[in-house]
Amino acid sequence: MLILLTFGGGFLLFLYYLTDNEGFYRNMYHLYFSSLNNYHFCCIKFEEVVDYYNNLTIDNQPHNVISTPKEPLHENKIMFSYEPYKTEHQLSYYNYAPNANMIEMSKNPILFLKSYIDDDYKYFQFNDISLNLNCFLPLLPISKDLFIQIEFIYNGTTYDISLNSIKQFLVNKNIIFNKKFVIWFMKTQYNINVKDNYLIKIIDDSINMLEITDKQYILFENNGYVIKNQEE
């Protein structure tokens, strides 16, 4: 029966090819790319499921699951989160290029290239999914601590920003404290919903006192930093 169905289906496709050659190629083309997109989508969802179960603690795992330590896999990853930045998503760096268009830019995501450098993970912020990220690899960490104090002031409240929470972003050519970064950072670190009219006060390693407004950001370059306006 299976053989008859196989030959019958093949015969019908052959007739379709003979009667409508152009339509046959057009539909085969659409079928191929539809199958390819579905395959990549399933790969992404499978990675999310695997990551979820790998990150379960012993207390919330099913009783019949034996938890074993996971070997550290220092693979580059693309991390992204959609506004209002409550949930983090990730893509393997090697799966990113064919799947970049699956990141919904209309949802205003914040995007990071995550890379393991000098026994630590570093995060490089980028804004355009069409960028060739290979030109930024390997990431070049800043060779010294640039800041000794950071305060975030919003709605009359001052928050002391942990220097350790900023250290992972100290990478040459990286940017921090742009508006999207600030909104994401304060949401994930302090669960605060930030909009406009905030102020960041910084004392750097040379005891210079700086102020960053919601119209500015910091760019790291040459193992130092410069303050830029948002439109630059």
Rosetta blueprint (number, residue, H / E / L):
1 M L
2 L H
3 I H
4 L H
5 L H
6 T H
7 F H
8 G H
9 G H
10 G H
11 F H
12 L H
13 L H
14 F H
15 L H
16 Y H
17 Y H
18 L H
19 T H
20 D L
21 N H
22 E H
23 G H
24 F H
25 Y H
26 R H
27 N H
28 M H
29 Y H
30 H H
31 L H
32 Y H
33 F H
34 S H
35 S H
36 L H
37 N H
38 N H
39 Y H
40 H H
41 F H
42 C H
43 C H
44 I H
45 K H
46 F H
47 E H
48 E H
49 V H
50 V H
51 D H
52 Y H
53 Y H
54 N H
55 N L
56 L L
57 T L
58 I H
59 D H
60 N H
61 Q L
62 P L
63 H L
64 N L
65 V L
66 I L
67 S L
68 T L
69 P L
70 K L
71 E L
72 P L
73 L L
74 H L
75 E L
76 N L
77 K E
78 I E
79 M E
80 F E
81 S E
82 Y L
83 E L
84 P L
85 Y L
86 K L
87 T L
88 E L
89 H E
90 Q E
91 L E
92 S E
93 Y H
94 Y H
95 N H
96 Y H
97 A H
98 P H
99 N H
100 A H
101 N H
102 M H
103 I L
104 E L
105 M H
106 S H
107 K H
108 N L
109 P L
110 I E
111 L E
112 F E
113 L E
114 K E
115 S E
116 Y E
117 I E
118 D L
119 D L
120 D E
121 Y E
122 K E
123 Y E
124 F E
125 Q E
126 F E
127 N L
128 D L
129 I L
130 S L
131 L L
132 N L
133 L H
134 N H
135 C H
136 F H
137 L L
138 P L
139 L L
140 L L
141 P E
142 I L
143 S L
144 K L
145 D L
146 L L
147 F E
148 I E
149 Q E
150 I E
151 E E
152 F E
153 I E
154 Y E
155 N L
156 G L
157 T E
158 T E
159 Y E
160 D E
161 I L
162 S L
163 L H
164 N H
165 S H
166 I H
167 K H
168 Q L
169 F L
170 L L
171 V E
172 N L
173 K L
174 N L
175 I E
176 I E
177 F L
178 N L
179 K H
180 K H
181 F H
182 V H
183 I H
184 W H
185 F H
186 M H
187 K H
188 T H
189 Q H
190 Y H
191 N L
192 I L
193 N L
194 V L
195 K L
196 D L
197 N L
198 Y L
199 L E
200 I E
201 K E
202 I E
203 I E
204 D E
205 D L
206 S L
207 I L
208 N L
209 M E
210 L E
211 E E
212 I E
213 T E
214 D L
215 K L
216 Q E
217 Y E
218 I E
219 L E
220 F E
221 E E
222 N L
223 N L
224 G E
225 Y E
226 V E
227 I E
228 K E
229 N E
230 Q L
231 E L
232 E L
